[in-house]
Amino acid sequence: MSDIKQQIRTFVVDNFMIGDDPASLSDSDSFTRSHVLDSTGFLELVSFLEKEFGVEVGDNELTPENLDSLDNLARFLSRKGVVA
């Protein structure tokens, strides 16, 4: 699972944390509460997940429980059959 988290972390840091310390983002930090992603950012993240991991994210899956942290994303992708 750590490879998946690292891929997502790299994407988030490279695209949304310009000038911020990447080490400040822990695996359990909420992207919204930490002001890392906004609604447009989540759409970009979903697009990345679909392309990078070959999954389809349905409208009903666009929830904080699935997408709002590295930990949540790793669990979500695991349920979708993505393995590290």
BELFEN-V842294 format. One record per helix or strand of 3 or more residues. SS is the DSSP state (alpha for helix, beta for strand). FROM is the first residue (numbers start at 1). TO is the last residue. If there is no record, write none. Layout:
BEGIN
SS/FROM/TO
SS/FROM/TO
END
This chain:
BEGIN
alpha/2/16
alpha/22/24
alpha/39/53
alpha/59/61
alpha/64/67
alpha/70/79
END
